[in-house]
Amino acid sequence: MKKQQKLKIAFFMYDLRVGGVGTVLMNTINALLASKNVEITLYSHRTIIEPVYIKWLEQHPQINVVIYYPWARFFDKQDHKKPIRRLLKRIGFGIYRKYRNFIMAPRVHTKHFDALIDYISGYSSKLIKHISGPMKLTWAHCSMNYFRENNFISGLSQYDKIVTISDSFLREFIKTYPTYANKAVRIYNPIDLKEMQKKLKSADIPNGKYFSCVSRLDSDKDIKTLLFAFDKFWQKENRPDVKLYIVGSGAKAQDFQNLAKTLQSAEQIIFTGNKQNPFGYMAGSMAHILSSYNEGLPTVLIEAMAANTLNISSNCPNGPHEILLDGRAGILFQPGDTDELAYALSDVYNKRVKIKNMTTVALKSLDRFSPQIIANEIINLISETK
């Protein structure tokens, strides 16, 4: 019997930072490798410095890692505030990028990949356009609002398939860009429940009553609304011994911490920074909270569901209402509405909502995100389009 030839796939990532997309990439590659018939190469624009990804790659030596722009972090460190330095940085990196594209594109071409996957909304389009032959795919890991605002459509004409991660995004994408309708498909992000259970068993769970938020601390996550809402809840409920743990880091971390210090509930709000295993914070909380203005298909909601924890999420475009089954598997509130979120916190604290019913529905819905299903969908998409 003739041995089946391995499918050769190259993933392109702008940067492997702590956050949802990085986690999803790991889960996706893990699922594909489990099929035993896929060979993976990971092209990163920048050197990989986050310990969680370094450790993961050490555990998966079969993944071939190539840094496309080895000096990128040198340019990142240059002073942004001085106009002349900013200009020199832009010119210098522009020249360097063109040089690297010129020498790297032929090297990628000689690998004879079956598919090139630009894993973040066309961020690698400028280098992938120089490579001919393989099937080209890109993933839209964002909301439709964010996609439009950043004009991501401008670089997508070269791709054979555009993968969206929610049905609501797919419907809106086709309506907005009908000429791309035949290229667009939906594939959910995978969640490895077995790995989740392992991490849950070894996770530290804080004592006492608390709410949790596991998030990148940037403007689009709207931690400001969460802080104000928690403060309103805490005062309304006569200052109970309830804490808010905010797990994560980001560009706005210090701003959010400074804001928290101005609130009456300041001593109840704890910023933990990044945690390699944050699942204990989710599992022990009365509810996990996501307060974003925009999302694609937020992994943290699915992870909290797997931890049998209730989610309270902003009903932002595009993923939360789909993950939480329009409120049957969690509580939804309007983005930016501190009063509505504060009421939701009070409802959970006082057990005025059917928490058990919602978490049970949530757990039963997790098959949608099975790594095996998602891996098969990716392999079939590539195989059928070759």
Buried (B, 14 or more C-beta within 10 A) or exposed (E): EEEEEEBBBBBBBBBBBBBBBBBBBBBBBBBBBEBEEBBBBBBBBBBBEBEBBEEBBEEBEEBEBBBBBBBBBBBEEBEEEEEEEEEBBEEBBEEBBEEBBEEBBEEBBEBEBBBBBBBBBBBBBEBBBBBEEBBBBBBBBBBBBBBBEEEBBEBBEEBBBBBBBBEBBBBBBBEEBEEBEEBBEBBBBBBBBEBBEEBBEEBEEBEEEBBBBBBBBBEBBBBBBBBBBBBBBBEBBEEEEBBBBBBBBBEBBEBBBEBBEEBEBEEBBBBBEBBEEBBBBBBBBBBBBBBBBBBBBBBBBBBBBBBBBBBBBBBBBBBBBBBBBEEEBBBBBEBBBBEBBBBBBBBBBEEEBEBEEBBEBBBEBBEBBBBEBBBBBBBEBBEEEE
